[in-house]
Amino acid sequence: MPVDIGNAENVNLGNQTSFQGLVEELPPLPKAGYNLSRIILALIGLYILFIIIYIINDANNAGSKMNIPSDLISDSNFTKRLELFKAFQEEHQNSRNFFMQITQMVLLNLLLPTLAAILGYIFGTREKESGS
């Protein structure tokens, strides 16, 4: 049942804060889908915020920077320290790559398809109802 809102600006609402009678309430199932899509969209936003914080924190990681005094270059322990530092950097890079791959997998293979399916259901049922 479509509602005519052509003269909505002429409606005197007085102390009312709602547009009851001007806007049609969603049926329960599409309303649940709409609320679920809002929750998933919020989860995606929080997930992206977490990723940004992780990347900024990772870039400022003090353990990935090593100040080497020039008088230690001829030291025999220097080569051991350098090998240890390279191993640390390689492990750090591998863990960052693993984190980014997991992030892509969760975001692209779980959250976005779920959101697309829910939104498709909401707009599909709305098109079906308006077409009937």
C-alpha positions as CSV (number, residue, x, y, z in Angstrom):
1,M,0.0,0.0,0.0
2,P,1.9,3.1,-1.2
3,V,1.6,6.2,0.8
4,D,1.2,9.6,-0.9
5,I,3.7,12.1,0.6
6,G,3.2,14.8,-2.0
7,N,1.9,17.3,0.5
8,A,4.0,16.2,3.5
9,E,5.4,19.7,4.0
10,N,1.8,21.0,4.7
11,V,1.2,18.5,7.5
12,N,1.1,20.1,10.9
13,L,2.9,17.7,13.3
14,G,2.6,19.9,16.4
15,N,4.4,18.3,19.2
16,Q,4.8,14.9,17.4
17,T,8.2,13.8,16.4
18,S,7.2,10.9,14.2
19,F,5.8,10.8,10.7
20,Q,3.2,8.2,11.5
21,G,0.7,7.9,8.7
22,L,3.2,9.4,6.2
23,V,5.7,6.5,6.2
24,E,4.9,2.9,6.0
25,E,6.3,0.4,8.5
26,L,8.5,-2.3,7.1
27,P,7.2,-5.9,7.5
28,P,9.0,-7.9,10.2
29,L,11.2,-10.0,7.9
30,P,12.7,-7.1,5.8
31,K,13.0,-5.1,9.0
32,A,15.1,-7.9,10.6
33,G,17.2,-8.0,7.4
34,Y,17.7,-4.3,7.5
35,N,18.8,-4.4,11.1
36,L,21.1,-7.3,10.4
37,S,22.7,-5.5,7.4
38,R,23.3,-2.5,9.7
39,I,25.1,-4.8,12.2
40,I,27.2,-6.4,9.5
41,L,28.1,-2.9,8.0
42,A,29.1,-1.8,11.5
43,L,31.3,-5.0,11.9
44,I,33.0,-4.2,8.5
45,G,33.7,-0.7,9.7
46,L,35.1,-1.9,13.0
47,Y,37.2,-4.5,11.2
48,I,38.6,-1.9,8.9
49,L,39.4,0.4,11.8
50,F,41.2,-2.5,13.6
51,I,43.2,-3.1,10.4
52,I,44.2,0.6,10.1
53,I,45.2,0.7,13.8
54,Y,47.2,-2.5,13.4
55,I,49.0,-1.2,10.3
56,I,49.9,2.1,12.0
57,N,51.1,0.3,15.1
58,D,53.1,-2.1,13.0
59,A,54.7,0.7,11.1
60,N,55.8,2.4,14.3
61,N,57.1,-0.8,15.8
62,A,60.4,0.1,17.5
63,G,61.7,-3.5,17.2
64,S,62.0,-3.3,13.5
65,K,64.5,-0.5,13.6
66,M,68.0,-1.2,14.7
67,N,70.7,1.4,15.4
68,I,74.1,-0.1,14.8
69,P,77.1,1.8,16.0
70,S,79.9,2.0,13.5
71,D,82.6,0.7,15.9
72,L,80.8,-2.7,16.1
73,I,81.2,-3.4,12.4
74,S,84.4,-5.3,12.7
75,D,83.2,-7.2,15.8
76,S,82.7,-11.0,15.4
77,N,79.4,-10.7,17.3
78,F,78.2,-8.2,14.7
79,T,77.6,-10.9,12.1
80,K,75.6,-12.9,14.6
81,R,73.6,-9.9,15.6
82,L,73.0,-9.0,11.9
83,E,71.8,-12.5,11.1
84,L,69.5,-12.4,14.2
85,F,68.2,-9.0,13.1
86,K,67.5,-10.3,9.5
87,A,65.7,-13.3,10.9
88,F,63.6,-11.1,13.1
89,Q,62.7,-8.9,10.1
90,E,61.8,-11.9,8.0
91,E,59.6,-13.3,10.8
92,H,58.0,-9.9,11.2
93,Q,57.3,-9.6,7.5
94,N,55.9,-13.2,7.4
95,S,53.6,-12.5,10.3
96,R,52.4,-9.2,8.7
97,N,51.7,-11.0,5.4
98,F,49.8,-13.7,7.2
99,F,47.7,-11.1,9.0
100,M,46.9,-9.3,5.8
101,Q,46.0,-12.6,4.0
102,I,43.6,-13.6,6.9
103,T,42.2,-10.1,6.9
104,Q,41.5,-10.2,3.1
105,M,40.0,-13.7,3.5
106,V,37.6,-12.7,6.3
107,L,36.6,-9.4,4.7
108,L,36.2,-10.5,1.1
109,N,35.0,-14.0,1.6
110,L,32.8,-13.6,4.7
111,L,31.6,-10.1,5.6
112,L,31.0,-8.5,2.2
113,P,29.2,-11.5,0.6
114,T,27.0,-11.7,3.7
115,L,26.2,-8.0,3.4
116,A,25.5,-8.4,-0.3
117,A,23.1,-11.3,0.3
118,I,21.2,-9.5,3.0
119,L,20.9,-6.3,1.0
120,G,19.9,-8.4,-2.1
121,Y,17.1,-10.0,-0.1
122,I,15.9,-6.7,1.3
123,F,15.8,-5.0,-2.1
124,G,14.5,-8.1,-3.8
125,T,11.6,-8.4,-1.5
126,R,10.9,-4.7,-1.8
127,E,10.9,-5.0,-5.6
128,K,8.6,-8.0,-5.5
129,E,6.1,-6.3,-3.2
130,S,6.0,-3.1,-5.2
131,G,5.7,-5.1,-8.5
132,S,2.6,-7.1,-7.2
